[in-house]
């Protein structure tokens, strides 16, 4: 946002600015198909001709979604719903993307986040898995009960003794 303060900008306008959110607890549109959920993520996009390319990229990253594109989202497993929530966000900030996922899916999700970053897309990640988050982040904020306790370069925080003891189990 080129340094623009968006703290008082209404949420619907932030979405039009290109910020997407992967909510904790998935929150997919249960009665819509996987395909319809993904299309909802592209609702605000103006580049309609590129939506199909983005959809193909989401299906490539999440092949299970392509297999289930006509299935109602509410009938997917929890991990599949989380993939759908991430895929929907890719169609247009990530809040605990690994919550409720098996370790294999957690690694898959973080690989996808790394790939998204490589494309030049800024990712704001809210994650309780401090080790995983610090491994891929440039900058980090350690919050406790809504207050910032520490902030700085992610790699420096990862090597901080207090962070290791309190958040990394070392």
matplotlib code that plots the C-alpha trace (Angstrom):
import matplotlib.pyplot as plt

x = [0.0, 3.1, 3.1, -0.6, -2.3, -5.2, -6.2, -9.4, -10.2, -13.4, -12.8, -14.7, -12.5, -9.3, -10.6, -10.9, -7.2, -6.2, -6.0, -7.3, -7.9, -7.7, -9.9, -9.1, -11.7, -11.9, -15.3, -16.0, -19.4, -20.7, -23.6, -21.6, -19.3, -15.5, -15.5, -18.1, -16.1, -13.0, -14.9, -16.2, -12.5, -12.3, -15.4, -13.7, -11.2, -11.3, -9.1, -11.8, -9.8, -7.0, -9.3, -9.2, -5.4, -5.4, -8.0, -5.6, -2.8, -4.9, -5.9, -2.2, -1.2, -4.2, -5.0, -7.5, -9.6, -9.7, -10.8, -13.6, -14.5, -18.2, -18.5, -20.3, -17.6, -19.4, -18.8, -15.0, -12.7, -11.2, -7.9, -9.6, -11.7, -8.5, -7.0, -10.2, -10.0, -6.4, -7.2, -10.1, -7.6, -5.2, -8.0, -8.1, -3.6, -3.3, -4.7, -3.4, -3.4, -2.0, -4.6, -6.2, -4.1, -2.0, 1.8, 2.0, -0.6, 1.2, 4.4, 2.4, 0.7, 4.0, 5.5, 2.6, 3.2, 6.8, 5.8, 3.4, 6.1, 8.5, 5.9, 6.4, 3.1, 3.3, 2.0, 0.8, 0.8, -0.8, 0.4, 0.8, 3.5, 6.3, 9.1, 7.5, 6.4, 9.8, 11.5, 9.7, 9.2, 11.2, 9.8, 8.0, 5.9, 5.4, 2.0, 0.6, -3.0, -3.2, -0.1, 3.2, 5.9, 8.7, 9.3, 12.1, 13.9, 12.5, 15.9, 17.1, 14.0, 14.4, 17.9, 16.8, 17.1, 13.9, 11.9, 13.5, 12.6, 9.0, 7.8, 10.1, 10.3, 14.1]
y = [0.0, 2.2, 3.3, 4.2, 3.9, 1.5, 1.2, 3.3, 1.9, -0.2, -3.9, -4.0, -1.3, -3.2, -6.2, -4.1, -3.0, -6.6, -7.9, -11.4, -13.2, -16.9, -17.1, -19.3, -22.1, -22.1, -20.5, -21.8, -21.3, -24.7, -24.9, -23.8, -26.0, -25.9, -24.1, -21.6, -20.9, -20.2, -17.9, -16.0, -15.2, -13.5, -11.5, -8.1, -8.7, -6.5, -8.7, -11.3, -12.8, -13.8, -15.4, -18.7, -18.7, -18.0, -20.8, -23.2, -22.1, -22.8, -26.3, -27.0, -26.1, -27.9, -30.9, -32.2, -29.1, -29.8, -33.4, -32.1, -28.9, -29.9, -31.1, -29.0, -27.3, -28.3, -32.0, -31.6, -32.7, -30.0, -30.0, -29.8, -26.9, -25.1, -25.7, -24.2, -21.2, -20.6, -21.2, -18.7, -16.1, -16.8, -15.9, -12.3, -12.3, -15.5, -16.3, -19.6, -21.5, -24.6, -24.9, -28.3, -29.8, -32.9, -32.4, -33.4, -30.7, -28.2, -28.6, -28.4, -25.2, -23.6, -24.7, -22.9, -19.8, -19.8, -20.1, -17.3, -15.1, -15.9, -14.4, -11.0, -11.2, -9.9, -12.3, -11.3, -14.5, -15.0, -18.4, -20.1, -22.5, -20.0, -22.1, -22.6, -18.9, -17.6, -19.9, -18.2, -14.7, -11.6, -9.7, -11.0, -9.7, -11.8, -11.1, -12.2, -11.4, -8.9, -6.9, -6.9, -8.2, -8.4, -7.4, -7.5, -9.5, -13.0, -14.7, -12.7, -13.5, -17.2, -17.0, -15.0, -17.1, -15.8, -16.6, -20.0, -20.8, -19.3, -20.1, -22.6, -25.2, -25.1]
z = [0.0, -0.5, 3.2, 3.2, 6.6, 6.1, 9.7, 9.2, 5.7, 5.7, 5.2, 1.9, 0.4, 1.6, -0.3, -3.5, -2.9, -3.2, 0.3, 0.9, 4.2, 5.0, 8.1, 11.1, 11.1, 7.3, 6.8, 3.4, 1.7, 2.7, 0.2, -2.8, -4.8, -4.6, -8.0, -6.8, -3.6, -5.7, -8.1, -5.0, -4.3, -7.7, -7.2, -6.9, -9.7, -12.8, -14.9, -15.8, -18.6, -16.2, -13.6, -15.5, -15.4, -11.6, -11.2, -13.1, -10.8, -7.7, -9.1, -9.8, -6.2, -4.8, -7.1, -4.6, -5.2, -8.9, -8.2, -6.1, -8.0, -8.3, -4.7, -2.0, 0.1, 3.3, 2.6, 2.3, 5.1, 7.4, 5.6, 2.2, 3.5, 4.6, 1.2, -0.3, 1.9, 0.8, -2.8, -2.5, -1.1, -3.9, -6.4, -5.2, 4.8, 6.2, 9.6, 11.0, 7.7, 9.3, 12.1, 12.2, 9.5, 9.6, 9.6, 5.9, 5.0, 7.2, 5.1, 1.9, 3.0, 3.9, 0.6, -1.1, 0.9, -0.1, -3.7, -3.4, -1.9, -4.8, -7.2, -5.4, -3.5, 0.0, 2.6, 6.0, 8.0, 11.4, 12.7, 16.0, 14.7, 15.5, 14.1, 10.7, 10.5, 11.4, 8.9, 6.0, 7.3, 6.6, 9.6, 12.6, 15.5, 18.6, 20.1, 23.4, 24.4, 21.6, 22.5, 20.6, 22.9, 20.3, 16.7, 14.3, 11.7, 11.7, 11.6, 14.5, 16.5, 15.7, 17.3, 20.3, 23.5, 25.0, 21.8, 21.6, 25.2, 25.2, 21.6, 20.0, 22.7, 22.9]

ax = plt.figure().add_subplot(projection="3d")
ax.plot(x, y, z, "-o")
ax.set_aspect("equal")
plt.show()
